[in-house]
C-alpha cells in the first residue's frame, strides 16, 4: 500500500513538471541541409525552425536554438 502511494505521488509530481514546461532548448548542428535546416554564422534557419517557431507562437511555448 505504501509503495503504491509513493509511486502515485512520484508520477504525479513528474507529470506536473512536464505539463508546466513552456521554454525549450533545441540543439542544432552546423549542417547545411537546406531547405530543411541550415546553420550559417551561428544562426539556425530553414523549414525546421519555421515549423518550431509556428508551433511556439500557436501554443505559447518558446524555443532557444543552441
PDB file of N, CA, C and O in Angstrom:
ATOM      1  N   UNK A   1       0.821  -1.198   0.000  1.00  0.00           N
ATOM      2  CA  UNK A   1       0.000   0.000   0.000  1.00  0.00           C
ATOM      3  C   UNK A   1       0.865   1.263   0.000  1.00  0.00           C
ATOM      4  O   UNK A   1       0.620   2.205  -0.753  1.00  0.00           O
ATOM      5  N   UNK A   2       1.883   1.253   0.865  1.00  0.00           N
ATOM      6  CA  UNK A   2       2.769   2.412   0.919  1.00  0.00           C
ATOM      7  C   UNK A   2       3.484   2.622  -0.408  1.00  0.00           C
ATOM      8  O   UNK A   2       3.620   3.753  -0.875  1.00  0.00           O
ATOM      9  N   UNK A   3       3.934   1.543  -1.008  1.00  0.00           N
ATOM     10  CA  UNK A   3       4.653   1.632  -2.274  1.00  0.00           C
ATOM     11  C   UNK A   3       3.748   2.204  -3.374  1.00  0.00           C
ATOM     12  O   UNK A   3       4.200   2.982  -4.214  1.00  0.00           O
ATOM     13  N   UNK A   4       2.489   1.818  -3.362  1.00  0.00           N
ATOM     14  CA  UNK A   4       1.547   2.339  -4.346  1.00  0.00           C
ATOM     15  C   UNK A   4       1.353   3.839  -4.173  1.00  0.00           C
ATOM     16  O   UNK A   4       1.341   4.573  -5.161  1.00  0.00           O
ATOM     17  N   UNK A   5       1.203   4.301  -2.959  1.00  0.00           N
ATOM     18  CA  UNK A   5       1.024   5.729  -2.696  1.00  0.00           C
ATOM     19  C   UNK A   5       2.277   6.524  -3.068  1.00  0.00           C
ATOM     20  O   UNK A   5       2.178   7.611  -3.636  1.00  0.00           O
ATOM     21  N   UNK A   6       3.435   5.991  -2.752  1.00  0.00           N
ATOM     22  CA  UNK A   6       4.684   6.669  -3.094  1.00  0.00           C
ATOM     23  C   UNK A   6       4.844   6.739  -4.612  1.00  0.00           C
ATOM     24  O   UNK A   6       5.254   7.769  -5.147  1.00  0.00           O
ATOM     25  N   UNK A   7       4.523   5.651  -5.304  1.00  0.00           N
ATOM     26  CA  UNK A   7       4.616   5.632  -6.767  1.00  0.00           C
ATOM     27  C   UNK A   7       3.648   6.635  -7.390  1.00  0.00           C
ATOM     28  O   UNK A   7       4.012   7.346  -8.326  1.00  0.00           O
ATOM     29  N   UNK A   8       2.442   6.697  -6.888  1.00  0.00           N
ATOM     30  CA  UNK A   8       1.453   7.638  -7.417  1.00  0.00           C
ATOM     31  C   UNK A   8       1.901   9.083  -7.192  1.00  0.00           C
ATOM     32  O   UNK A   8       1.740   9.929  -8.071  1.00  0.00           O
ATOM     33  N   UNK A   9       2.456   9.359  -6.026  1.00  0.00           N
ATOM     34  CA  UNK A   9       2.933  10.715  -5.741  1.00  0.00           C
ATOM     35  C   UNK A   9       4.095  11.072  -6.659  1.00  0.00           C
ATOM     36  O   UNK A   9       4.153  12.184  -7.182  1.00  0.00           O
ATOM     37  N   UNK A  10       5.009  10.150  -6.855  1.00  0.00           N
ATOM     38  CA  UNK A  10       6.167  10.400  -7.721  1.00  0.00           C
ATOM     39  C   UNK A  10       5.727  10.707  -9.149  1.00  0.00           C
ATOM     40  O   UNK A  10       6.188  11.682  -9.742  1.00  0.00           O
ATOM     41  N   UNK A  11       4.853   9.896  -9.695  1.00  0.00           N
ATOM     42  CA  UNK A  11       4.392  10.111 -11.065  1.00  0.00           C
ATOM     43  C   UNK A  11       3.539  11.375 -11.190  1.00  0.00           C
ATOM     44  O   UNK A  11       3.570  12.041 -12.225  1.00  0.00           O
ATOM     45  N   UNK A  12       2.792  11.703 -10.161  1.00  0.00           N
ATOM     46  CA  UNK A  12       2.009  12.934 -10.180  1.00  0.00           C
ATOM     47  C   UNK A  12       2.887  14.166 -10.246  1.00  0.00           C
ATOM     48  O   UNK A  12       2.609  15.098 -11.000  1.00  0.00           O
ATOM     49  N   UNK A  13       3.957  14.169  -9.449  1.00  0.00           N
ATOM     50  CA  UNK A  13       4.892  15.300  -9.467  1.00  0.00           C
ATOM     51  C   UNK A  13       5.617  15.359 -10.805  1.00  0.00           C
ATOM     52  O   UNK A  13       5.819  16.447 -11.344  1.00  0.00           O
ATOM     53  N   UNK A  14       6.007  14.229 -11.343  1.00  0.00           N
ATOM     54  CA  UNK A  14       6.698  14.197 -12.635  1.00  0.00           C
ATOM     55  C   UNK A  14       5.803  14.728 -13.744  1.00  0.00           C
ATOM     56  O   UNK A  14       6.279  15.449 -14.620  1.00  0.00           O
ATOM     57  N   UNK A  15       4.541  14.396 -13.729  1.00  0.00           N
ATOM     58  CA  UNK A  15       3.610  14.874 -14.751  1.00  0.00           C
ATOM     59  C   UNK A  15       3.336  16.368 -14.605  1.00  0.00           C
ATOM     60  O   UNK A  15       3.172  17.064 -15.607  1.00  0.00           O
ATOM     61  N   UNK A  16       3.285  16.866 -13.385  1.00  0.00           N
ATOM     62  CA  UNK A  16       3.065  18.296 -13.180  1.00  0.00           C
ATOM     63  C   UNK A  16       4.226  19.107 -13.732  1.00  0.00           C
ATOM     64  O   UNK A  16       4.013  20.148 -14.353  1.00  0.00           O
ATOM     65  N   UNK A  17       5.452  18.643 -13.512  1.00  0.00           N
ATOM     66  CA  UNK A  17       6.614  19.351 -14.037  1.00  0.00           C
ATOM     67  C   UNK A  17       6.623  19.346 -15.558  1.00  0.00           C
ATOM     68  O   UNK A  17       6.955  20.359 -16.173  1.00  0.00           O
ATOM     69  N   UNK A  18       6.270  18.236 -16.170  1.00  0.00           N
ATOM     70  CA  UNK A  18       6.271  18.143 -17.629  1.00  0.00           C
ATOM     71  C   UNK A  18       5.186  19.034 -18.233  1.00  0.00           C
ATOM     72  O   UNK A  18       5.401  19.635 -19.286  1.00  0.00           O
ATOM     73  N   UNK A  19       4.050  19.126 -17.595  1.00  0.00           N
ATOM     74  CA  UNK A  19       2.962  19.931 -18.123  1.00  0.00           C
ATOM     75  C   UNK A  19       3.241  21.422 -17.993  1.00  0.00           C
ATOM     76  O   UNK A  19       2.710  22.217 -18.768  1.00  0.00           O
ATOM     77  N   UNK A  20       4.068  21.817 -17.023  1.00  0.00           N
ATOM     78  CA  UNK A  20       4.335  23.233 -16.786  1.00  0.00           C
ATOM     79  C   UNK A  20       5.455  23.781 -17.668  1.00  0.00           C
ATOM     80  O   UNK A  20       5.654  24.994 -17.725  1.00  0.00           O
ATOM     81  N   UNK A  21       6.181  22.915 -18.348  1.00  0.00           N
ATOM     82  CA  UNK A  21       7.303  23.372 -19.170  1.00  0.00           C
ATOM     83  C   UNK A  21       6.787  24.139 -20.378  1.00  0.00           C
ATOM     84  O   UNK A  21       5.907  23.667 -21.098  1.00  0.00           O
ATOM     85  N   UNK A  22       7.349  25.338 -20.593  1.00  0.00           N
ATOM     86  CA  UNK A  22       6.950  26.099 -21.771  1.00  0.00           C
ATOM     87  C   UNK A  22       8.144  26.713 -22.491  1.00  0.00           C
ATOM     88  O   UNK A  22       7.975  27.359 -23.525  1.00  0.00           O
ATOM     89  N   UNK A  23       9.333  26.523 -21.967  1.00  0.00           N
ATOM     90  CA  UNK A  23      10.549  27.005 -22.621  1.00  0.00           C
ATOM     91  C   UNK A  23      11.448  25.806 -22.897  1.00  0.00           C
ATOM     92  O   UNK A  23      11.722  25.005 -22.003  1.00  0.00           O
ATOM     93  N   UNK A  24      11.901  25.689 -24.134  1.00  0.00           N
ATOM     94  CA  UNK A  24      12.691  24.539 -24.540  1.00  0.00           C
ATOM     95  C   UNK A  24      13.989  24.992 -25.189  1.00  0.00           C
ATOM     96  O   UNK A  24      14.036  26.035 -25.841  1.00  0.00           O
ATOM     97  N   UNK A  25      15.033  24.211 -25.009  1.00  0.00           N
ATOM     98  CA  UNK A  25      16.311  24.442 -25.673  1.00  0.00           C
ATOM     99  C   UNK A  25      16.460  23.362 -26.737  1.00  0.00           C
ATOM    100  O   UNK A  25      16.362  22.171 -26.439  1.00  0.00           O
ATOM    101  N   UNK A  26      16.697  23.781 -27.977  1.00  0.00           N
ATOM    102  CA  UNK A  26      16.829  22.858 -29.096  1.00  0.00           C
ATOM    103  C   UNK A  26      18.277  22.885 -29.565  1.00  0.00           C
ATOM    104  O   UNK A  26      18.783  23.936 -29.959  1.00  0.00           O
ATOM    105  N   UNK A  27      18.940  21.746 -29.524  1.00  0.00           N
ATOM    106  CA  UNK A  27      20.311  21.654 -30.011  1.00  0.00           C
ATOM    107  C   UNK A  27      20.316  21.458 -31.514  1.00  0.00           C
ATOM    108  O   UNK A  27      19.663  20.548 -32.026  1.00  0.00           O
ATOM    109  N   UNK A  28      21.045  22.299 -32.220  1.00  0.00           N
ATOM    110  CA  UNK A  28      21.115  22.202 -33.677  1.00  0.00           C
ATOM    111  C   UNK A  28      22.565  22.009 -34.098  1.00  0.00           C
ATOM    112  O   UNK A  28      23.489  22.444 -33.410  1.00  0.00           O
ATOM    113  N   UNK A  29      22.748  21.357 -35.229  1.00  0.00           N
ATOM    114  CA  UNK A  29      24.092  21.124 -35.758  1.00  0.00           C
ATOM    115  C   UNK A  29      24.374  22.091 -36.896  1.00  0.00           C
ATOM    116  O   UNK A  29      23.458  22.559 -37.572  1.00  0.00           O
ATOM    117  N   UNK A  30      25.617  22.375 -37.093  1.00  0.00           N
ATOM    118  CA  UNK A  30      26.015  23.279 -38.168  1.00  0.00           C
ATOM    119  C   UNK A  30      26.173  22.479 -39.463  1.00  0.00           C
ATOM    120  O   UNK A  30      27.276  22.296 -39.976  1.00  0.00           O
ATOM    121  N   UNK A  31      25.036  22.013 -39.967  1.00  0.00           N
ATOM    122  CA  UNK A  31      24.990  21.214 -41.191  1.00  0.00           C
ATOM    123  C   UNK A  31      24.047  21.903 -42.166  1.00  0.00           C
ATOM    124  O   UNK A  31      22.926  22.265 -41.807  1.00  0.00           O
ATOM    125  N   UNK A  32      24.497  22.080 -43.382  1.00  0.00           N
ATOM    126  CA  UNK A  32      23.657  22.710 -44.399  1.00  0.00           C
ATOM    127  C   UNK A  32      22.850  21.634 -45.116  1.00  0.00           C
ATOM    128  O   UNK A  32      23.385  20.890 -45.938  1.00  0.00           O
ATOM    129  N   UNK A  33      21.581  21.557 -44.805  1.00  0.00           N
ATOM    130  CA  UNK A  33      20.668  20.618 -45.436  1.00  0.00           C
ATOM    131  C   UNK A  33      19.422  21.388 -45.849  1.00  0.00           C
ATOM    132  O   UNK A  33      18.291  20.972 -45.598  1.00  0.00           O
ATOM    133  N   UNK A  34      19.671  22.525 -46.493  1.00  0.00           N
ATOM    134  CA  UNK A  34      18.603  23.426 -46.896  1.00  0.00           C
ATOM    135  C   UNK A  34      17.709  22.745 -47.931  1.00  0.00           C
ATOM    136  O   UNK A  34      18.255  22.085 -48.815  1.00  0.00           O
ATOM    137  N   UNK A  35      16.435  22.848 -47.892  1.00  0.00           N
ATOM    138  CA  UNK A  35      15.588  23.792 -47.183  1.00  0.00           C
ATOM    139  C   UNK A  35      15.119  23.314 -45.816  1.00  0.00           C
ATOM    140  O   UNK A  35      14.424  24.051 -45.118  1.00  0.00           O
ATOM    141  N   UNK A  36      15.485  22.087 -45.414  1.00  0.00           N
ATOM    142  CA  UNK A  36      15.018  21.602 -44.122  1.00  0.00           C
ATOM    143  C   UNK A  36      15.673  22.342 -42.962  1.00  0.00           C
ATOM    144  O   UNK A  36      14.987  22.779 -42.038  1.00  0.00           O
ATOM    145  N   UNK A  37      16.982  22.484 -43.004  1.00  0.00           N
ATOM    146  CA  UNK A  37      17.664  23.256 -41.978  1.00  0.00           C
ATOM    147  C   UNK A  37      19.039  23.663 -42.463  1.00  0.00           C
ATOM    148  O   UNK A  37      19.651  23.001 -43.302  1.00  0.00           O
ATOM    149  N   UNK A  38      19.505  24.762 -41.916  1.00  0.00           N
ATOM    150  CA  UNK A  38      20.825  25.265 -42.261  1.00  0.00           C
ATOM    151  C   UNK A  38      21.318  26.118 -41.111  1.00  0.00           C
ATOM    152  O   UNK A  38      20.526  26.706 -40.375  1.00  0.00           O
ATOM    153  N   UNK A  39      22.609  26.182 -40.963  1.00  0.00           N
ATOM    154  CA  UNK A  39      23.192  26.990 -39.909  1.00  0.00           C
ATOM    155  C   UNK A  39      24.349  27.775 -40.508  1.00  0.00           C
ATOM    156  O   UNK A  39      25.343  27.197 -40.949  1.00  0.00           O
ATOM    157  N   UNK A  40      24.212  29.089 -40.520  1.00  0.00           N
ATOM    158  CA  UNK A  40      25.240  29.952 -41.070  1.00  0.00           C
ATOM    159  C   UNK A  40      25.568  31.028 -40.051  1.00  0.00           C
ATOM    160  O   UNK A  40      24.680  31.723 -39.558  1.00  0.00           O
ATOM    161  N   UNK A  41      26.856  31.163 -39.739  1.00  0.00           N
ATOM    162  CA  UNK A  41      27.308  32.153 -38.755  1.00  0.00           C
ATOM    163  C   UNK A  41      26.572  32.028 -37.425  1.00  0.00           C
ATOM    164  O   UNK A  41      26.256  33.034 -36.788  1.00  0.00           O
ATOM    165  N   UNK A  42      26.302  30.803 -37.011  1.00  0.00           N
ATOM    166  CA  UNK A  42      25.637  30.557 -35.735  1.00  0.00           C
ATOM    167  C   UNK A  42      24.137  30.806 -35.738  1.00  0.00           C
ATOM    168  O   UNK A  42      23.510  30.739 -34.680  1.00  0.00           O
ATOM    169  N   UNK A  43      23.546  31.088 -36.881  1.00  0.00           N
ATOM    170  CA  UNK A  43      22.099  31.334 -36.966  1.00  0.00           C
ATOM    171  C   UNK A  43      21.426  30.143 -37.649  1.00  0.00           C
ATOM    172  O   UNK A  43      21.791  29.757 -38.759  1.00  0.00           O
ATOM    173  N   UNK A  44      20.444  29.573 -36.969  1.00  0.00           N
ATOM    174  CA  UNK A  44      19.701  28.412 -37.457  1.00  0.00           C
ATOM    175  C   UNK A  44      18.470  28.889 -38.222  1.00  0.00           C
ATOM    176  O   UNK A  44      17.714  29.718 -37.717  1.00  0.00           O
ATOM    177  N   UNK A  45      18.262  28.380 -39.426  1.00  0.00           N
ATOM    178  CA  UNK A  45      17.090  28.747 -40.209  1.00  0.00           C
ATOM    179  C   UNK A  45      16.695  27.595 -41.110  1.00  0.00           C
ATOM    180  O   UNK A  45      17.400  26.590 -41.204  1.00  0.00           O
ATOM    181  N   UNK A  46      15.555  27.756 -41.775  1.00  0.00           N
ATOM    182  CA  UNK A  46      15.034  26.729 -42.663  1.00  0.00           C
ATOM    183  C   UNK A  46      13.666  26.261 -42.204  1.00  0.00           C
ATOM    184  O   UNK A  46      13.082  26.832 -41.283  1.00  0.00           O
ATOM    185  N   UNK A  47      13.155  25.221 -42.847  1.00  0.00           N
ATOM    186  CA  UNK A  47      11.817  24.719 -42.562  1.00  0.00           C
ATOM    187  C   UNK A  47      11.684  24.242 -41.118  1.00  0.00           C
ATOM    188  O   UNK A  47      10.659  24.485 -40.480  1.00  0.00           O
ATOM    189  N   UNK A  48      12.701  23.573 -40.602  1.00  0.00           N
ATOM    190  CA  UNK A  48      12.653  23.067 -39.226  1.00  0.00           C
ATOM    191  C   UNK A  48      12.414  24.188 -38.226  1.00  0.00           C
ATOM    192  O   UNK A  48      11.581  24.059 -37.329  1.00  0.00           O
ATOM    193  N   UNK A  49      13.140  25.280 -38.381  1.00  0.00           N
ATOM    194  CA  UNK A  49      12.958  26.416 -37.478  1.00  0.00           C
ATOM    195  C   UNK A  49      11.592  27.064 -37.690  1.00  0.00           C
ATOM    196  O   UNK A  49      10.910  27.415 -36.727  1.00  0.00           O
ATOM    197  N   UNK A  50      11.199  27.219 -38.944  1.00  0.00           N
ATOM    198  CA  UNK A  50       9.888  27.826 -39.226  1.00  0.00           C
ATOM    199  C   UNK A  50       8.764  27.019 -38.587  1.00  0.00           C
ATOM    200  O   UNK A  50       7.822  27.586 -38.034  1.00  0.00           O
ATOM    201  N   UNK A  51       8.866  25.705 -38.664  1.00  0.00           N
ATOM    202  CA  UNK A  51       7.849  24.834 -38.092  1.00  0.00           C
ATOM    203  C   UNK A  51       7.804  24.961 -36.572  1.00  0.00           C
ATOM    204  O   UNK A  51       6.727  25.098 -35.992  1.00  0.00           O
ATOM    205  N   UNK A  52       8.965  24.916 -35.928  1.00  0.00           N
ATOM    206  CA  UNK A  52       9.003  25.038 -34.471  1.00  0.00           C
ATOM    207  C   UNK A  52       8.542  26.418 -34.006  1.00  0.00           C
ATOM    208  O   UNK A  52       7.840  26.527 -33.000  1.00  0.00           O
ATOM    209  N   UNK A  53       8.930  27.473 -34.730  1.00  0.00           N
ATOM    210  CA  UNK A  53       8.506  28.817 -34.361  1.00  0.00           C
ATOM    211  C   UNK A  53       6.992  28.994 -34.513  1.00  0.00           C
ATOM    212  O   UNK A  53       6.362  29.657 -33.690  1.00  0.00           O
ATOM    213  N   UNK A  54       6.412  28.410 -35.552  1.00  0.00           N
ATOM    214  CA  UNK A  54       4.956  28.482 -35.737  1.00  0.00           C
ATOM    215  C   UNK A  54       4.234  27.739 -34.613  1.00  0.00           C
ATOM    216  O   UNK A  54       3.218  28.210 -34.101  1.00  0.00           O
ATOM    217  N   UNK A  55       4.765  26.576 -34.233  1.00  0.00           N
ATOM    218  CA  UNK A  55       4.185  25.826 -33.120  1.00  0.00           C
ATOM    219  C   UNK A  55       4.291  26.624 -31.825  1.00  0.00           C
ATOM    220  O   UNK A  55       3.337  26.685 -31.051  1.00  0.00           O
ATOM    221  N   UNK A  56       5.458  27.239 -31.588  1.00  0.00           N
ATOM    222  CA  UNK A  56       5.657  28.016 -30.366  1.00  0.00           C
ATOM    223  C   UNK A  56       4.689  29.192 -30.299  1.00  0.00           C
ATOM    224  O   UNK A  56       4.134  29.486 -29.240  1.00  0.00           O
ATOM    225  N   UNK A  57       4.493  29.851 -31.409  1.00  0.00           N
ATOM    226  CA  UNK A  57       3.594  31.011 -31.447  1.00  0.00           C
ATOM    227  C   UNK A  57       2.153  30.591 -31.158  1.00  0.00           C
ATOM    228  O   UNK A  57       1.430  31.289 -30.446  1.00  0.00           O
ATOM    229  N   UNK A  58       1.742  29.458 -31.708  1.00  0.00           N
ATOM    230  CA  UNK A  58       0.368  28.995 -31.536  1.00  0.00           C
ATOM    231  C   UNK A  58       0.120  28.450 -30.127  1.00  0.00           C
ATOM    232  O   UNK A  58      -0.973  28.611 -29.584  1.00  0.00           O
ATOM    233  N   UNK A  59       1.129  27.808 -29.535  1.00  0.00           N
ATOM    234  CA  UNK A  59       0.916  27.124 -28.261  1.00  0.00           C
ATOM    235  C   UNK A  59       1.412  27.893 -27.043  1.00  0.00           C
ATOM    236  O   UNK A  59       1.151  27.485 -25.911  1.00  0.00           O
ATOM    237  N   UNK A  60       2.123  28.997 -27.255  1.00  0.00           N
ATOM    238  CA  UNK A  60       2.620  29.768 -26.118  1.00  0.00           C
ATOM    239  C   UNK A  60       3.942  29.273 -25.579  1.00  0.00           C
ATOM    240  O   UNK A  60       4.355  29.694 -24.499  1.00  0.00           O
ATOM    241  N   UNK A  61       4.613  28.403 -26.287  1.00  0.00           N
ATOM    242  CA  UNK A  61       5.927  27.922 -25.883  1.00  0.00           C
ATOM    243  C   UNK A  61       7.010  28.821 -26.480  1.00  0.00           C
ATOM    244  O   UNK A  61       6.733  29.681 -27.316  1.00  0.00           O
ATOM    245  N   UNK A  62       8.228  28.606 -26.039  1.00  0.00           N
ATOM    246  CA  UNK A  62       9.354  29.321 -26.646  1.00  0.00           C
ATOM    247  C   UNK A  62      10.517  28.347 -26.837  1.00  0.00           C
ATOM    248  O   UNK A  62      10.712  27.426 -26.044  1.00  0.00           O
ATOM    249  N   UNK A  63      11.276  28.569 -27.896  1.00  0.00           N
ATOM    250  CA  UNK A  63      12.424  27.732 -28.214  1.00  0.00           C
ATOM    251  C   UNK A  63      13.677  28.584 -28.276  1.00  0.00           C
ATOM    252  O   UNK A  63      13.665  29.685 -28.824  1.00  0.00           O
ATOM    253  N   UNK A  64      14.755  28.068 -27.711  1.00  0.00           N
ATOM    254  CA  UNK A  64      16.068  28.674 -27.827  1.00  0.00           C
ATOM    255  C   UNK A  64      16.928  27.686 -28.598  1.00  0.00           C
ATOM    256  O   UNK A  64      17.044  26.523 -28.212  1.00  0.00           O
ATOM    257  N   UNK A  65      17.523  28.140 -29.672  1.00  0.00           N
ATOM    258  CA  UNK A  65      18.314  27.265 -30.544  1.00  0.00           C
ATOM    259  C   UNK A  65      19.776  27.415 -30.186  1.00  0.00           C
ATOM    260  O   UNK A  65      20.329  28.514 -30.228  1.00  0.00           O
ATOM    261  N   UNK A  66      20.400  26.302 -29.834  1.00  0.00           N
ATOM    262  CA  UNK A  66      21.813  26.307 -29.436  1.00  0.00           C
ATOM    263  C   UNK A  66      22.600  25.355 -30.297  1.00  0.00           C
ATOM    264  O   UNK A  66      23.810  25.216 -30.117  1.00  0.00           O
TER     265      UNK A  66
END
